[in-house]
Amino acid sequence: MLAIPYDQATERHPRPGRSRLRRLVLALLLALPAAPVAAQVRIKDIADIQGVRENQLVGYGLVVGLNNTGDKLDNAIFTRESLIGMLERLGVNTEDNASKVETKNVAAVMVTSELPPFAREGSRIDVAVSALGDATDLTGGTLLVTPLMAADGEVYAVAQGALATGAIAARGQGASVTRGVPTSGRIANGATVEREVAFQLARTPNINLSLRNPDLTTAGRVAAAINRALGPIAHPTDPRTIEVEMAGRDPIPTLETIEDLRVVPDSPAVVVIDEASGTVVMGANVRISTVAIAQGNLTVRVTETPQVSQPGPLSNGTTTTVPRTQVQVDDQHDRRLGIVEGSVTLRDLVASLNALGVGPRDLITILQSIKTAGALQADLVVQ
């Protein structure tokens, strides 16, 4: 810290230059970086309330109004049967001419949706529509009334409406252009909820918070934050669950307070490797014991550059091709042995490996070898 001499006379009548110096020192002190603080997140961003969840819905339906891009009824038997059954329910008798029903404007589709928690009867939800047969484009189609069922076999919603695929498909004799997926679309607010999922949050004596990433340390911190704010009402039962007692409390304002509390979540030391794409993701707590790393590959490059040899003027020779082969061997002898010190942080580890000239593909092999040697103090997950 810069020390400024004290002078009573100067203090009573400060000089202009001294005053500017003090302001400069104050500005420098305020500009100094603060000590790093661990990131705090809200409890609502890392935990869910058990029982408050979505439910998956699925249904089978027909899309009509397509421009000759629907299913071929000779190939998609289920589409023909569904079309005939729908027409008969509407009073159209096609029994005698069922084999003559030919159209390319109809497609069989699967309709999926998610029933959100506390969805009331009559509320609207979005649905996704996907072609089931050999339809090539669902753009411009309309989904007919389709019941949506849950895993218990009960109908919870009914879907109907015009599709929006957001795709473009054009085809000619010599070329075709397709942008997006024309065989899949969505209907905004396309389903009406017909049945509610019974769940009374206000009548629950105890409420369980479920961590999205199970961790015993994080569960303890969440319980401690709740107890500091509301009293001793929370305790972790396992690495994922924190039980909160609601005896004599209104659950709604209590949960509102709990969700806004902030904690510092802990994370285990994990290294995730995706060999297909060459992606490596390492957590901040990854540590490596002292190891020596040497990496290199043997590359042999053979280049063929044939040359044409022509005979001299007025000679009886013939033109011929003369092979020219060049062989290069690169054993990467300039790669030296590098030492990575023990208990390095993630930043130091990345800097050390970058200094060795290690690429993503080589990094995967190195990390697997370090784990085999017992020097990687983290879980290695290979996808």
C-alpha positions in Angstrom: 0.0 0.0 0.0 1.2 3.5 -0.8 2.0 5.6 2.3 1.2 9.3 2.2 3.0 11.5 4.8 0.8 13.5 7.1 1.3 17.2 7.5 -1.0 19.3 9.6 -0.4 22.4 7.6 -1.0 20.6 4.4 -4.1 19.0 5.9 -5.5 22.4 6.8 -4.6 23.8 3.4 -4.1 20.9 1.0 -2.1 21.6 -2.1 -3.8 21.0 -5.4 -1.2 18.5 -6.5 -1.5 16.5 -3.2 -5.3 16.4 -3.5 -5.0 15.0 -7.0 -2.5 12.4 -5.8 -4.9 11.2 -3.1 -7.7 10.9 -5.6 -5.5 8.8 -7.9 -4.5 6.5 -5.0 -8.1 6.0 -4.1 -9.1 5.2 -7.6 -6.2 2.6 -7.8 -7.4 1.0 -4.6 -10.9 0.8 -5.9 -9.7 -0.7 -9.2 -7.9 -3.6 -7.5 -9.6 -6.9 -8.3 -11.5 -8.4 -5.4 -10.8 -11.9 -4.1 -12.6 -14.6 -6.2 -15.8 -15.7 -4.6 -17.4 -19.1 -5.3 -20.4 -18.8 -7.6 -23.7 -19.0 -5.7 -26.8 -20.3 -7.3 -30.4 -20.4 -6.3 -31.9 -23.6 -4.8 -34.6 -23.5 -7.5 -31.9 -23.8 -10.1 -30.3 -27.0 -8.7 -33.3 -28.8 -7.1 -36.8 -29.9 -7.9 -39.8 -30.5 -5.6 -40.7 -34.1 -5.6 -44.1 -34.7 -7.0 -44.1 -31.5 -9.1 -43.2 -33.0 -12.5 -44.2 -33.3 -16.1 -46.0 -36.4 -17.5 -45.4 -37.7 -21.0 -48.4 -38.1 -23.3 -48.5 -40.0 -26.7 -51.2 -40.6 -29.3 -51.7 -41.8 -32.8 -53.5 -39.7 -35.4 -53.9 -38.6 -39.0 -52.7 -35.5 -40.8 -54.8 -34.4 -43.8 -54.5 -31.7 -46.4 -51.0 -32.6 -47.7 -50.0 -31.7 -51.2 -49.4 -35.2 -52.5 -46.6 -35.7 -49.9 -48.4 -38.1 -47.6 -48.2 -41.9 -47.1 -48.5 -44.3 -50.0 -51.5 -46.4 -48.9 -50.2 -49.5 -50.7 -47.2 -49.5 -48.5 -48.6 -48.0 -45.3 -51.4 -50.4 -44.4 -52.0 -48.8 -41.0 -52.7 -45.5 -42.7 -55.3 -47.0 -45.0 -57.0 -48.8 -42.1 -57.0 -45.6 -40.0 -58.5 -43.6 -42.9 -61.2 -46.1 -43.5 -62.1 -46.3 -39.8 -62.2 -42.5 -39.5 -64.5 -42.2 -42.5 -66.9 -44.9 -41.2 -67.1 -43.1 -37.8 -68.1 -40.0 -39.7 -70.8 -41.9 -41.6 -69.0 -42.6 -44.9 -69.4 -46.2 -46.0 -66.2 -47.3 -47.8 -66.6 -51.1 -47.1 -67.4 -52.0 -50.7 -64.7 -49.7 -52.2 -62.0 -50.0 -49.5 -59.4 -51.3 -52.0 -60.0 -48.3 -54.3 -59.2 -45.7 -51.6 -56.2 -44.0 -53.1 -54.8 -40.7 -51.8 -51.4 -39.1 -51.1 -52.8 -36.3 -49.0 -53.0 -38.3 -45.7 -50.2 -39.3 -43.3 -50.2 -41.4 -40.2 -48.4 -39.6 -37.4 -47.3 -40.0 -33.7 -48.3 -37.1 -31.5 -46.3 -36.4 -28.3 -46.6 -33.8 -25.6 -45.7 -33.2 -21.9 -48.5 -32.5 -19.4 -47.0 -29.8 -17.1 -47.5 -29.9 -13.3 -50.7 -28.3 -12.0 -52.3 -28.2 -15.5 -56.0 -27.6 -15.1 -58.8 -28.9 -17.2 -59.3 -26.8 -20.3 -55.7 -25.4 -20.4 -53.7 -25.6 -23.6 -50.4 -27.4 -24.2 -48.0 -27.7 -27.2 -47.8 -30.9 -29.1 -45.1 -32.4 -31.5 -46.1 -34.4 -34.6 -43.9 -36.9 -36.4 -44.5 -38.9 -39.5 -44.9 -42.6 -39.0 -45.1 -43.9 -42.6 -43.4 -42.9 -45.8 -44.7 -39.4 -46.0 -42.2 -36.9 -47.3 -43.5 -33.6 -46.1 -46.1 -32.6 -43.5 -46.0 -28.9 -44.3 -49.5 -27.4 -44.6 -51.2 -30.4 -43.0 -53.9 -30.5 -40.3 -53.9 -32.9 -37.5 -57.4 -34.4 -36.8 -58.7 -35.1 -33.3 -56.1 -37.2 -31.5 -56.5 -38.5 -27.9 -53.3 -38.3 -25.9 -52.7 -41.0 -23.3 -50.3 -41.3 -20.4 -48.5 -44.5 -19.2 -51.6 -45.5 -17.2 -53.7 -45.7 -20.4 -56.0 -42.8 -19.5 -56.7 -39.9 -21.9 -55.4 -36.7 -20.4 -55.6 -34.4 -23.5 -57.0 -34.1 -27.0 -54.9 -32.6 -29.9 -56.0 -31.0 -33.1 -54.8 -28.2 -35.3 -52.6 -27.0 -38.2 -49.0 -28.0 -38.3 -46.0 -25.8 -38.6 -42.8 -27.6 -39.7 -40.5 -24.6 -40.4 -38.9 -26.7 -43.1 -38.5 -26.2 -46.9 -38.5 -29.0 -49.4 -38.3 -28.6 -53.1 -37.6 -31.3 -55.7 -37.0 -31.2 -59.5 -35.9 -33.7 -62.1 -32.2 -33.0 -61.6 -31.9 -31.6 -58.1 -33.6 -31.3 -54.7 -33.3 -29.0 -51.7 -34.3 -29.7 -48.2 -33.9 -27.4 -45.2 -35.0 -28.6 -41.8 -37.0 -31.7 -41.2 -40.3 -31.6 -43.1 -41.6 -34.8 -41.6 -41.8 -33.4 -38.1 -43.7 -30.3 -36.9 -45.3 -28.7 -33.9 -48.7 -27.2 -33.0 -48.6 -24.4 -30.5 -51.3 -24.8 -27.9 -52.5 -27.7 -30.0 -54.0 -29.8 -27.2 -56.6 -29.2 -24.6 -56.2 -30.8 -21.2 -59.2 -33.1 -20.4 -58.0 -34.7 -17.1 -55.9 -33.3 -14.2 -53.2 -35.1 -12.3 -54.2 -35.0 -8.6 -51.6 -33.4 -6.4 -52.3 -31.2 -3.5 -49.2 -29.3 -2.6 -50.8 -27.3 0.2 -51.8 -30.4 2.1 -48.4 -32.1 2.1 -47.0 -32.4 5.7 -43.4 -32.8 4.4 -41.8 -31.7 1.2 -38.8 -33.3 -0.4 -36.3 -31.4 -2.5 -34.6 -33.5 -5.1 -31.1 -32.4 -6.4 -30.6 -32.6 -10.1 -27.0 -33.6 -9.5 -26.8 -35.8 -6.4 -24.1 -34.8 -4.1 -23.9 -35.2 -0.3 -22.0 -32.0 0.3 -24.4 -30.0 -1.8 -27.4 -31.6 0.1 -25.8 -30.5 3.4 -25.3 -27.0 2.2 -28.9 -26.7 1.0 -30.2 -28.0 4.3 -27.9 -25.6 6.2 -29.1 -22.6 4.1 -32.8 -23.5 4.8 -32.2 -23.9 8.5 -30.4 -20.5 8.7 -33.4 -18.8 7.0 -36.4 -20.7 8.4 -35.2 -22.6 11.5 -34.3 -26.3 11.9 -36.8 -27.8 9.5 -34.6 -29.4 6.8 -32.2 -32.3 6.8 -30.7 -34.4 4.0 -31.9 -38.1 3.8 -29.5 -39.1 1.0 -27.2 -37.4 -1.6 -30.2 -36.4 -3.7 -33.0 -35.7 -1.2 -33.5 -33.0 1.4 -36.6 -33.4 3.6 -38.3 -30.2 4.7 -40.9 -30.3 7.5 -44.0 -28.2 6.9 -45.8 -28.7 10.2 -47.7 -25.5 11.0 -46.3 -23.7 7.9 -47.9 -22.5 4.7 -46.1 -24.5 1.9 -46.4 -21.8 -0.8 -44.6 -18.9 0.9 -42.2 -21.3 2.5 -41.2 -22.8 -0.8 -41.0 -19.3 -2.3 -38.4 -18.4 0.4 -36.5 -21.6 0.0 -36.2 -21.4 -3.8 -34.6 -17.9 -3.6 -31.9 -19.0 -1.1 -28.4 -19.2 -2.6 -25.8 -21.9 -2.0 -22.5 -23.0 -3.5 -23.0 -26.4 -5.1 -20.1 -28.9 -4.9 -19.2 -31.1 -7.8 -17.1 -34.3 -8.0 -13.9 -34.5 -10.0 -15.0 -35.9 -13.3 -13.4 -36.0 -16.8 -15.9 -36.7 -19.6 -14.5 -38.0 -22.9 -16.5 -38.2 -26.2 -14.3 -40.2 -28.5 -16.6 -39.8 -31.5 -16.3 -36.0 -31.6 -12.9 -35.7 -29.7 -14.5 -33.6 -26.9 -12.9 -33.5 -23.5 -14.6 -31.8 -20.5 -12.9 -31.6 -17.2 -14.3 -30.3 -13.9 -12.6 -27.7 -11.7 -11.7 -30.3 -9.0 -9.7 -32.5 -11.3 -6.2 -33.1 -9.9 -3.2 -35.1 -11.3 -0.3 -36.5 -9.4 3.3 -35.8 -10.7 3.7 -37.6 -14.0 6.1 -37.4 -17.0 4.4 -37.3 -20.4 6.0 -37.9 -23.8 3.8 -38.0 -26.9 4.7 -38.5 -30.5 3.7 -40.4 -33.7 5.5 -41.9 -36.6 4.4 -40.5 -39.9 5.5 -42.0 -43.3 4.4 -39.9 -46.3 4.8 -41.4 -49.8 4.3 -38.9 -52.7 4.1 -40.0 -56.3 4.9 -37.3 -58.9 5.3 -39.1 -62.3 7.0 -37.2 -65.1 6.6 -37.5 -68.8 9.8 -38.2 -70.8 9.8 -37.3 -74.5 12.3 -38.4 -77.1 14.6 -35.9 -78.8 13.8 -34.2 -82.1 14.0 -36.4 -85.3 14.6 -39.5 -83.2 12.8 -42.9 -83.2 12.1 -42.9 -79.5 8.7 -43.0 -77.9 7.0 -40.8 -75.2 6.9 -42.6 -71.8 6.0 -41.9 -68.2 8.9 -42.0 -65.7 7.8 -42.7 -62.0 9.1 -40.3 -59.4 8.6 -41.4 -55.7 9.4 -39.3 -52.7 9.4 -40.9 -49.2 9.4 -38.8 -46.0 9.6 -40.1 -42.5 8.6 -38.0 -39.5 9.3 -39.6 -36.2 8.7 -36.4 -34.3 12.0 -36.7 -32.5 11.7 -33.0 -31.4 9.0 -34.0 -29.0 10.5 -34.0 -25.5 9.5 -35.5 -22.2 7.4 -33.1 -20.2 6.7 -33.2 -16.5 3.3 -32.2 -15.0 3.7 -31.3 -11.4 1.4 -33.0 -8.8 -1.9 -31.5 -7.5 -2.1 -29.0 -10.3 -5.3 -27.1 -10.9 -7.4 -27.3 -14.1 -5.9 -24.1 -15.4 -2.3 -25.4 -14.9 -3.1 -28.8 -16.4 -4.5 -27.2 -19.5 -1.5 -24.9 -19.8 0.9 -27.8 -19.4 -0.7 -29.9 -22.0 -1.0 -27.0 -24.4 2.7 -26.4 -23.9 3.4 -29.9 -25.0 1.5 -29.3 -28.2 -1.3 -31.8 -27.3 -4.4 -31.7 -29.5 -7.9 -32.9 -28.4 -7.4 -36.4 -29.9 -4.0 -36.9 -28.3 -5.4 -35.5 -25.0 -7.9 -38.4 -24.9 -5.2 -41.0 -25.1 -3.0 -39.2 -22.6 -5.8 -38.9 -20.0 -6.7 -42.5 -20.4 -3.0 -43.4 -19.9 -2.7 -41.2 -16.8 -5.8 -42.8 -15.3 -4.3 -46.3 -16.0 -1.1 -45.1 -14.2 -3.2 -44.1 -11.2 -2.2 -40.5 -11.4 -5.6 -39.0 -12.4 -7.5 -38.2 -9.2 -10.9 -38.1 -10.9 -13.5 -40.3 -12.4 -13.0 -40.9 -16.1 -16.3 -41.2 -18.1 -16.0 -42.3 -21.7 -19.1 -41.8 -23.8 
